[in-house]
Amino acid sequence: MTLPPLVDPGPELTPAQIDRYRRQITLAAIGTLGQRRLGAARVLVVGAGGLGTPALQYLAGAGIGTLGIVDDDVVDLSNLHRQVIHGTDVLGAPKVDSAAAAVRHLNPEVMVETHRVRLTAENVVDLVRGYDLVLDGADNFTTRYLVADASEITGVPVVWGAILRHHGQVSVFWPGRGAHYRDVFPEPPAPGEAPSCAEAGVLGTLPGVLGTIMASQVIQVVTGTGEPLVGTLALWDEATSSTRSLRIERDPERAPATKVEVPAAADPSGRVGGPTADETVDVPALRHLLPTGVTLIDVREPWETAAGTIDGALTIPLGEVLARGAEVLPGGVGGGEVVLYCQGGVRSAQALEHLRPAWSGREGHLRHLAGGYAAWVTAPPEG
């Protein structure tokens, strides 16, 4: 179903712009009027990562007038196989700065607004309100729910996408026009059910494909062309090269959001539920615990630990923890102090949830390391 264009056309095109965008202006569905709409559009891209970076490149190439970029992270070597807007020369640099430089290099006409912040209930509405449309490429559930609520409050539509292992999903959530995010996903998944790319793995081509589809959706919504995925959830399986679409409906019992609500028990990293504060240690706390004889259990796979581990840790992959249960816990009276860790904190949280019943009645504590091994290797030295 074709919908009306979201954005009014901007000024007449210059000869240089006609030359730059000639190939898409030639399309009858776009023409000079559609190109002027693209040039007048303000699009906020949430996340300069796997989904956001291919979208930024194609939106810049298409001539979107203003691109806002939200991300509070820095470029890491493990990003580069899929976040191809960044390079080895900007390792450690803020992603928003690296992405903005790449956009300006590709198309100097595009205005870039960088927001090196983490979205919160306090800032998300004001940020979203300043744009015509949001492309949500966030990698955590907290941010997705924040953006969804801000969208309903402001009326700003969202092009949304998500990936996990070989699978990807894309939809358009436009308030007042069909289903919205909370209609499809009323509650976040339980801890460990939806690990991040760092925990689950991903081929770099998957976010490339999905991010490009998301950019295409932005262009359709802005120009009022094609049939955007409003009321439809598109699914892509990279392993089988297959696609399918599901019709999604608005929940008639759900009232639209009137305030931003962070999902219950969400922690600052974007995970939902899981270990309590008493069951969690950070890097400084772990450093102080180590001399006391704490047992460290690394629940990553052997290929991961081959690249580095915390000295003295036992390697017991998560699958083995889930299969053996209490057998993996240290013996002896009380069991002592045990800290579980993985690469980023998701698998260790899942392991703790699984082992918690077996720990009941023991002395000491069963805890996990917030941020995992990634936090351990990046934490500044003591003192």
N, C-alpha and C positions, 0 to 999 in steps of 0.2 A: 504494500500500500504506500503510494507516494504521499508525502506530507509536505505542507507548505514550507518554504525556506525559513530558516531560523534567523538569518541576518539580512538586514537591508543592504543594498549595494552601496559601495563606496564611490569615490570619484572616478571619472573617466580614466581609462588606461592610457598610459604614455606609449609612444612607439617602442621604447625599450621593453616595457612590460608585455606588450603584444608579442614582441619577438621572443622574450623569455618563456612565456606561457603558451606559445602558438600551438603546440601539440594538443594541449587539453582544451584550449579555446575552440579548436577545430571541431571538437565533439559538440553536437547540437545540444545535448543536455546541459553543457556548461556554457559555452559561448562567452561573449564579453561580459554579459550580465552576471553569470555565475562566477566569473573570475573577479569581478568587482565585489561580490559578496564574500569571497574568500579573503580578499584584501582588507575588508572591513572587519573580519571576524577576530574575536579575542578568545583564544583557547588555552585553558589551563591543563597542563600535563602533570599528573601526580605520579612521581617516580621516574627518575632518569636512569632506569635499569633495563631489564630484559625486554619488557613491553614498551616502555616509554621511549627508549632510544631509537628503535626503527620508526616509531610513529613520529617522533620529532623530525627525523630526517625527511620523511615523505611529506609531512605537513609543511615544513619549510620549503621544500621543493615545489609544492603545490601553490605556494604564495599566501599562506595564512598570514594576516597582517600582524598579529601580536601573539606570541607564544609565551605563556607563563610556565615556569618549571619549578616544581616543588620537590625537594629531596634534601635530607640532612646528612646523607652518607658521603663517604669519600671513595674514590676509585681504588679498587683492589685487584691484584693480579688474577684472582679467581673469577673476576667479573668479565674479563676481556673476551672469552670465547663466545659470549652471547651479547654483551653490551658493546656493540661494535662502533658506537659513536666515540668511545674513549680509546686511548692508546697507552702504550707503556711509558710514554714521555710525561703522562699526567698522573702516574700512580701516587696515591696519597692526597691528590687534590680534590676539592669538593666536586661532586658529580654535577651540580648545577652549573659551576663555572666551566667545566670541561664541555658539557653539552651545549652551553650557550655559545662558547667559542666555535664549536663545530657548526652550529646553526648559522652563525654570522658568516663563517667561511663559505658555507653552501649558498646562502642567499642573504646578502647584506641588507636587502630591503625589509627583512622581517625584524620587527621590534621584539626583543627578548627581555622578559622580566624574570629575574631569579628570586626564589624564595628558599633560602637555606634554613628551613625550619621543619620540625616534625608537626604534622597536623594534630590539633587537639580540639576538644569541645569548645575551647575559648576562642580559637582563631579561625576555624574552618569555615564558618558561615560568612564572615567578612571577606575572606579570601575568595570563596566560590562566587559570591555576589558580584565581584568585579570582572567576571568573564561571561561570555555567551554560552560556553559549553565546557564541560570537564571531560578529559580522557583519563580514566582511572586505571593506571597500571601498577597500583600498590601491590606489595608482596606480603601484606599481613591483613588479618581480618579487622583489627581495630580501625585502621585507616579506611577500609572499605565501608564500614558502617558509619563512620563519621562523614564521609563524602556522601553517602546515600541520604543521611538525614539532612545535611546541608542542601542537597539537591531539592528535596521536597519542601524545605523551608523557603528557599529562594526561587524555585521554579526552573532552575538551570538544569538542562538535561545532561546525562552522563553516558558516555560511551565506556563500557566496562569490559575488562577482560581478565582472565586468570588462567594459569597453567599449573600442571602437576605431572611430573614425569613425562609421559608421552601424550598427555591429553591437554586440550585447551578449550576455553569457552569464551564467547563474546556475545554481548547483548547491548541494547540501547535502552536506558531507563529515562523516560521523559515524563515528568510529573503531569498528570492529567491525561496521559495517552498510554493506557495499558499498564501492565505490571511494572512494579518497581523492585529494587533490590531486596527489601525486606519481605516482599510477597513471595519471592523465590527462595530466599535464605533467611527464614525467620530467626534462627539462632545460629551462632557459630558452631563449628564442629567441636567435638570433645578433644581434649589434649592428645596430641600424637596422631590424630586421624588425618590431618592435612599438614604434613611437614613442608618446610620451605624448600626452594631449589637446592640450597646448600645441604639440606638433610636428605632429600629424595633424589637429587640429580636431575639434569635436564640437558638435552642437546641444544646447542645454540640456535639451530634453525627453527625450533618450535616457537620461542618468543618472537623471532624474526617474522615468521608467518602470521602469528596472531597480532603482533603489533602493527603490521602492514594492513591487515583487515580492519583493525580499529581505526587507523588513519583514514581508510576508505569510508568508514561509517561517519567519521567527522565531516568529510567532504560532502557526503550525501545529505546529512542533516543541515549543514550550513547552507547548501545551495538548493535544497528541496528537490533533489534528483534521486532516481533509483528507488529502491524499496529498503530503507534501513531496518535494522533488526529491532524495531519497536514491537514488543509483544512476542518476540521470538528469541530463543536461546540457541545459538549455533554452536555445535560441538565438532571438534577436529581431533582425530586420532592419528598421530604421526606414525605410530608403529604399523598401522594397517592402511594408511593413506586414505582414510574414509571420513566422510562428513555426514552429519544428520542435523536436523533442526527440530526443536520442540516448541510448540505453542505454550506460552506462559500467560496466566491470567492473574488479574488483580484479586487479592483476598478481600472479599466484601466486608469481612469482620474487622479488618485492620484499619484503624484511623491513620491518616497521613501524619508524618512527624511534625510536631510543632516546636520541638527542642531537640538538641543533639544529645544522644544518649550513648555513652561508651558501653559496649557489651559487658555484661556482668563478669566480674573476676578477670577482666583483661589486664595484663601486665604491660609495663611501658614498652616492651619489645614487640608488642603486637600479638603475642600469643594469648589465648583465652583459656582460663581455668588452670588446672595443674597444681604444682607444688605451692604450698603456703610460704609466707615469708620466713617462718621458722625452719622450713625444709630447704631453704635456698642460701647459698653462700656466694659472695663475690670473690674476685681474685685476691684483694688484700686480706680478706678473712681466711681464705684458703692458705695463703702464705703463712699466716700465724698458726694455723692448725697443723701444718705439715710436721713441724718438729715434735708434736705431741704423739705421733704414731698413727695418724689417720690412714685408713685404707682407701686408696684411690682405685676406682673401677672405670676404665675407659670403654664405653659401649660402642665405639666406632668399629668399622671394619678394618681388617689387617692392612689393606692397601692404604687406608688413611693414616694409621699409626706409623706406617713406614716413613711418612713425611715428617713425623715429629710427634712426640707425646710428652706428658709430664713425667719426670723421673720417678721411678718406683711404681708406676701405675700398672695394675693388672688389666690385660685386654680381654674383655668378655663382650663380644658383639651383642647388640640389642636382641637379635633373633635368638641367641642362646639364652639371654636373660629371660625372655618371654617363655622359652621352652622349659628351662630348668627351674625357674622361680627361686625359691628360698635356697636351693643348693648352691647358688653362686655367692651367697652371703658368707662372710668369714665366720669361722667357728669360734669356739671358746666361750667363756662366761660373758654374757652380755653382748658379745659381738663387736664392742668398741665403736669407734667413729668411722662412718663410711661416707665417702663423697663420690657420687656418680658424675661423669661428664661425657659429653660428645663434642661435635664440632661447634654447634651454635646454641645448644641448650634444649632442643626439642626432643631428641631421642632420650636424653638423660631424664627429662621430665616424665616421659612415657615409662621408662624403666622404673622410676621412683613410684609412680602410680601403681605399677604392677607388683612391686616388692613391698609396698607399705603394709599390706595385711600380714605378711610373714615377719615383719619387724616388730609387730605388736608384742609388748612384754619384755623386750630387750632393753638393756641399758644403752646409754649413748644415743647418737643421732644418726639417722639416715637422711642425707641431704644431696642436693645436686648443685653443680656450678653454673651460675647464671652467665649466659654468653658463651659457655663452653670453652673449648681449646682456642677458638678464635680470640676470645677475650683474654685468655692467659698469655698468648704470644704478643698481643698488641698493648697490654697494660704497661704503663711506665714502671721502671724499676723503683724499688723502695728507696726512700730516702735521703 
